[in-house]
Amino acid sequence: MNISKSKSTKRFNYTVNLNDTAKQAGSNVVTISTLPSQDGQYSVGQTSLTMTVREAKALNSFLSDTLS
């Protein structure tokens, strides 16, 4: 079963793609991409960061511990 969820903010797009039947590397990924800012203050062009779900969970844990 494939699951794809997205959320957008003014500056970022967040996307999670999960495939619970695939066992290949790269089939379960989290992508964070920047949106070009109209005033150009925060981001120039479009950049994206793709990570595995395991890496995303580690990032989530780090941010939760650090920002709480």
Secondary structure, 3 states (H helix, E strand, C coil): CEEEEEEECCCEEEEEEEECCCCCCCCCEEEEEECCCCCCCCCCCCCEEEEEHHHHHHHHHHHHHHHC
